[in-house]
Amino acid sequence: MIATGIKTTVSFGIAEVGMDSRRTGVLSDADLRLYQAKNKGRNCVVGLQRKSGAD
């Protein structure tokens, strides 16, 4: 609780940044994942799902 009687929720969208990442692409990915988290419900975190075998 932040203050008496006030409840908060939080959702996060996580994007991976690599050496060849463009800022707009990373922000776009994070934004997309944020909305996915919000659609799943309160207090969610959605991040990049790595494909098996990826380094």
Secondary structure, DSSP 8 states (H G I E B T S, - for coil): --BTTB-----EE-----TT--HHHHHHHHHHHHHHHHHH-SS-EE-----TT--
